[in-house]
């Protein structure tokens, strides 16, 4: 059986539109995933910055209290 005989039944314009839609769906999912990952990393970085500032201020406060006790 010749496979090219079956191509006459396929609407190539509809197939092209379907493939483009599928490609956009897969591509946009990838972009969405990258945006979510970037947002997550930005959030983690800001939370780590806040934690670092808190720990530094706590350390300075402890050092100040210790210096007054001496």
GIHUCOR-V639695 format. One record per pair of residues at least 4 apart in sequence whose C-alpha atoms are under 7 Angstrom apart, sorted by the first residue. I is the first residue (numbers start at 1). J is the second residue. D is the distance in Angstrom with one decimal. If there is no record, write none. Layout:
I:J:D + I:J:D
This chain:
11:15:6.2 + 12:16:6.0 + 13:17:6.3 + 14:18:6.1 + 15:19:6.1 + 16:20:6.1 + 17:21:6.1 + 18:22:6.1 + 19:23:6.0 + 20:24:6.1 + 21:25:6.1 + 22:26:6.2 + 23:27:5.9 + 24:28:5.7 + 25:29:6.1 + 26:30:6.4 + 27:31:6.3 + 28:32:5.9 + 29:33:6.0 + 30:34:6.2 + 31:35:6.2 + 32:36:6.2 + 33:37:6.1 + 34:38:6.0 + 35:39:6.1 + 36:40:6.1 + 37:41:6.2 + 38:42:6.1 + 39:43:6.1 + 40:44:6.1 + 41:45:6.0 + 42:46:6.2 + 43:47:6.1 + 44:48:6.0 + 45:49:6.1 + 46:50:6.2 + 47:51:6.1 + 48:52:6.0 + 49:53:6.2 + 50:54:6.1 + 51:55:6.1 + 52:56:6.0 + 53:57:6.1 + 54:58:6.0 + 55:59:6.0 + 56:60:6.2 + 57:61:6.1 + 58:62:6.2 + 59:63:6.2 + 60:64:6.1 + 61:65:6.2 + 62:66:6.1 + 63:67:6.1 + 64:68:6.4 + 65:69:6.4 + 66:70:6.6
